[in-house]
Amino acid sequence: MTRLNDLRDNPGANKTRVRIGRGIGSGVGKTGGRGGKGQTARSGVAINGFEGGQMPLHMRMPKRGFNVPNVKTYNQVRLDRIQQYIDAGKLDVSGVVDGAALVKAGVIRRERDGVRLINGSGEFTAKNVTFNVVHASKGAVAAIEAAGGKVDMPEAKSTAEE
């Protein structure tokens, strides 16, 4: 039986850190692992990617694509996940199901820029549910309408009118 006063770490579990710059006998004295003189021996060095005046690799490589400055992030929610919350009684479907209702039920953590409904692998059987979302896949809209519900996408209407 092991006693508390006999407990030890496994051999080699804890290494003592190397104290650099502590004399010639330590093996890492004098220059302290920084080599000889020059810029890299000093503090505040910022030469990542610098190639001695040669055009750096990251500048030689061709640039592709475009980064959208105001990209929107949406919550993608599968219908079978919503069905689970409805069956568990956590999601109230008597009113309109929108981002705020999904957050309140715990389906999503936060609203972000809107909710996208996608058709999961399971069945959606909830009757007469009205969704107010930014986007819904064709399969999701078909599944909701087959169950007698309806999907409102206000942003899709505003872009179609322009």
C-alpha positions as a Markdown table, in Angstrom:
| # | Residue | x | y | z |
|---|---|---|---|---|
| 1 | Met | 0.0 | 0.0 | 0.0 |
| 2 | Thr | 1.3 | 3.4 | -1.0 |
| 3 | Arg | 1.5 | 6.1 | 1.7 |
| 4 | Leu | 1.2 | 9.8 | 1.2 |
| 5 | Asn | 4.7 | 10.4 | 2.3 |
| 6 | Asp | 6.0 | 7.9 | -0.3 |
| 7 | Leu | 4.4 | 9.7 | -3.3 |
| 8 | Arg | 6.9 | 10.9 | -5.9 |
| 9 | Asp | 6.8 | 12.0 | -9.5 |
| 10 | Asn | 8.0 | 9.5 | -12.1 |
| 11 | Pro | 11.7 | 9.8 | -12.9 |
| 12 | Gly | 12.1 | 12.4 | -15.6 |
| 13 | Ala | 8.6 | 13.8 | -15.2 |
| 14 | Asn | 9.9 | 17.2 | -14.0 |
| 15 | Lys | 13.0 | 18.7 | -15.7 |
| 16 | Thr | 14.8 | 21.6 | -14.1 |
| 17 | Arg | 14.9 | 24.6 | -16.5 |
| 18 | Val | 18.3 | 25.7 | -18.0 |
| 19 | Arg | 19.4 | 29.0 | -16.5 |
| 20 | Ile | 21.2 | 30.7 | -19.3 |
| 21 | Gly | 23.8 | 33.4 | -19.0 |
| 22 | Arg | 25.0 | 32.2 | -15.6 |
| 23 | Gly | 28.7 | 31.8 | -16.1 |
| 24 | Ile | 31.1 | 29.9 | -18.3 |
| 25 | Gly | 30.8 | 26.7 | -16.4 |
| 26 | Ser | 27.1 | 26.3 | -17.1 |
| 27 | Gly | 27.7 | 25.8 | -20.8 |
| 28 | Val | 25.3 | 28.5 | -21.7 |
| 29 | Gly | 27.2 | 31.5 | -20.3 |
| 30 | Lys | 28.7 | 34.6 | -21.9 |
| 31 | Thr | 26.5 | 35.0 | -25.1 |
| 32 | Gly | 23.6 | 33.0 | -23.5 |
| 33 | Gly | 22.7 | 30.9 | -26.6 |
| 34 | Arg | 22.5 | 34.0 | -28.9 |
| 35 | Gly | 25.6 | 33.3 | -30.9 |
| 36 | Gly | 28.1 | 36.1 | -31.7 |
| 37 | Lys | 27.5 | 39.7 | -32.4 |
| 38 | Gly | 25.1 | 41.4 | -34.7 |
| 39 | Gln | 21.4 | 42.2 | -34.8 |
| 40 | Thr | 20.1 | 38.8 | -33.6 |
| 41 | Ala | 22.3 | 39.0 | -30.5 |
| 42 | Arg | 20.4 | 42.2 | -29.4 |
| 43 | Ser | 16.9 | 42.5 | -28.1 |
| 44 | Gly | 14.0 | 43.7 | -30.2 |
| 45 | Val | 14.9 | 41.8 | -33.3 |
| 46 | Ala | 12.2 | 41.7 | -36.0 |
| 47 | Ile | 13.6 | 39.9 | -39.1 |
| 48 | Asn | 11.1 | 37.1 | -39.6 |
| 49 | Gly | 11.0 | 36.4 | -43.3 |
| 50 | Phe | 14.0 | 38.8 | -44.0 |
| 51 | Glu | 16.4 | 37.2 | -46.5 |
| 52 | Gly | 19.3 | 39.6 | -46.4 |
| 53 | Gly | 17.9 | 42.0 | -49.0 |
| 54 | Gln | 16.8 | 39.2 | -51.4 |
| 55 | Met | 13.1 | 39.4 | -52.2 |
| 56 | Pro | 11.4 | 37.4 | -49.4 |
| 57 | Leu | 9.6 | 34.2 | -50.3 |
| 58 | His | 6.2 | 35.5 | -49.1 |
| 59 | Met | 6.6 | 38.5 | -51.5 |
| 60 | Arg | 7.8 | 36.3 | -54.4 |
| 61 | Met | 4.7 | 34.0 | -54.3 |
| 62 | Pro | 1.7 | 35.1 | -56.5 |
| 63 | Lys | -1.2 | 36.6 | -54.7 |
| 64 | Arg | -4.6 | 35.0 | -55.2 |
| 65 | Gly | -8.2 | 35.8 | -54.1 |
| 66 | Phe | -9.8 | 38.6 | -52.2 |
| 67 | Asn | -10.6 | 39.0 | -48.5 |
| 68 | Val | -14.0 | 40.4 | -47.9 |
| 69 | Pro | -13.7 | 43.2 | -45.4 |
| 70 | Asn | -17.2 | 43.0 | -43.9 |
| 71 | Val | -17.8 | 39.2 | -44.1 |
| 72 | Lys | -21.0 | 38.0 | -42.3 |
| 73 | Thr | -21.0 | 34.9 | -40.1 |
| 74 | Tyr | -24.2 | 32.9 | -39.8 |
| 75 | Asn | -25.3 | 30.2 | -37.5 |
| 76 | Gln | -26.1 | 27.1 | -39.5 |
| 77 | Val | -28.7 | 25.0 | -37.8 |
| 78 | Arg | -29.9 | 21.6 | -38.9 |
| 79 | Leu | -33.7 | 20.9 | -38.9 |
| 80 | Asp | -33.2 | 17.6 | -37.0 |
| 81 | Arg | -31.5 | 19.5 | -34.2 |
| 82 | Ile | -34.4 | 21.9 | -34.0 |
| 83 | Gln | -36.8 | 18.9 | -33.9 |
| 84 | Gln | -34.9 | 17.4 | -30.9 |
| 85 | Tyr | -35.4 | 20.7 | -29.0 |
| 86 | Ile | -39.0 | 20.8 | -29.9 |
| 87 | Asp | -39.5 | 17.2 | -28.8 |
| 88 | Ala | -37.7 | 17.9 | -25.5 |
| 89 | Gly | -40.0 | 20.9 | -24.9 |
| 90 | Lys | -37.2 | 23.4 | -24.8 |
| 91 | Leu | -38.2 | 25.3 | -28.0 |
| 92 | Asp | -41.6 | 27.0 | -28.0 |
| 93 | Val | -43.0 | 26.9 | -31.5 |
| 94 | Ser | -46.3 | 28.7 | -30.8 |
| 95 | Gly | -44.7 | 32.0 | -31.9 |
| 96 | Val | -42.2 | 32.8 | -34.6 |
| 97 | Val | -38.9 | 30.9 | -34.3 |
| 98 | Asp | -36.1 | 33.3 | -34.9 |
| 99 | Gly | -32.5 | 33.7 | -33.7 |
| 100 | Ala | -33.5 | 35.0 | -30.3 |
| 101 | Ala | -35.9 | 32.1 | -29.7 |
| 102 | Leu | -33.1 | 29.6 | -30.7 |
| 103 | Val | -30.7 | 31.3 | -28.3 |
| 104 | Lys | -33.2 | 31.2 | -25.5 |
| 105 | Ala | -33.9 | 27.5 | -26.1 |
| 106 | Gly | -30.1 | 26.8 | -26.1 |
| 107 | Val | -30.0 | 25.6 | -29.8 |
| 108 | Ile | -27.3 | 28.2 | -30.6 |
| 109 | Arg | -25.0 | 30.1 | -28.2 |
| 110 | Arg | -25.3 | 33.5 | -29.8 |
| 111 | Glu | -27.1 | 35.1 | -32.8 |
| 112 | Arg | -24.2 | 36.4 | -34.9 |
| 113 | Asp | -25.4 | 37.9 | -38.2 |
| 114 | Gly | -28.4 | 35.6 | -38.5 |
| 115 | Val | -29.5 | 32.0 | -38.8 |
| 116 | Arg | -29.3 | 29.6 | -41.8 |
| 117 | Leu | -31.5 | 26.6 | -41.8 |
| 118 | Ile | -30.1 | 23.5 | -43.5 |
| 119 | Asn | -31.8 | 20.1 | -44.0 |
| 120 | Gly | -30.2 | 17.5 | -41.8 |
| 121 | Ser | -30.3 | 13.8 | -42.1 |
| 122 | Gly | -33.3 | 13.4 | -39.7 |
| 123 | Glu | -37.0 | 14.1 | -40.1 |
| 124 | Phe | -38.7 | 17.4 | -39.4 |
| 125 | Thr | -42.2 | 16.6 | -38.1 |
| 126 | Ala | -43.2 | 19.7 | -36.1 |
| 127 | Lys | -46.6 | 21.1 | -37.4 |
| 128 | Asn | -47.3 | 24.7 | -38.3 |
| 129 | Val | -43.9 | 26.2 | -37.3 |
| 130 | Thr | -43.0 | 29.7 | -38.6 |
| 131 | Phe | -39.3 | 30.5 | -39.0 |
| 132 | Asn | -37.9 | 33.9 | -39.5 |
| 133 | Val | -34.3 | 33.4 | -40.7 |
| 134 | Val | -31.7 | 35.0 | -43.0 |
| 135 | His | -31.5 | 32.0 | -45.3 |
| 136 | Ala | -32.8 | 28.4 | -45.6 |
| 137 | Ser | -31.7 | 25.7 | -48.0 |
| 138 | Lys | -34.2 | 24.4 | -50.6 |
| 139 | Gly | -34.4 | 21.1 | -48.8 |
| 140 | Ala | -35.0 | 22.8 | -45.5 |
| 141 | Val | -37.8 | 24.9 | -46.9 |
| 142 | Ala | -39.4 | 21.9 | -48.6 |
| 143 | Ala | -39.3 | 19.9 | -45.3 |
| 144 | Ile | -40.8 | 22.7 | -43.3 |
| 145 | Glu | -43.6 | 23.3 | -45.8 |
| 146 | Ala | -44.3 | 19.6 | -46.1 |
| 147 | Ala | -44.9 | 19.6 | -42.3 |
| 148 | Gly | -47.3 | 22.6 | -42.7 |
| 149 | Gly | -44.9 | 25.3 | -41.6 |
| 150 | Lys | -43.5 | 28.4 | -43.3 |
| 151 | Val | -40.2 | 30.2 | -43.7 |
| 152 | Asp | -39.8 | 34.0 | -43.8 |
| 153 | Met | -36.5 | 35.3 | -45.2 |
| 154 | Pro | -36.7 | 39.1 | -44.9 |
| 155 | Glu | -33.1 | 39.8 | -46.2 |
| 156 | Ala | -33.7 | 37.6 | -49.3 |
| 157 | Lys | -36.8 | 39.6 | -50.2 |
| 158 | Ser | -34.9 | 43.0 | -49.8 |
| 159 | Thr | -32.1 | 41.9 | -52.1 |
| 160 | Ala | -34.5 | 40.5 | -54.7 |
| 161 | Glu | -36.4 | 43.8 | -54.9 |
| 162 | Glu | -33.3 | 45.9 | -55.7 |
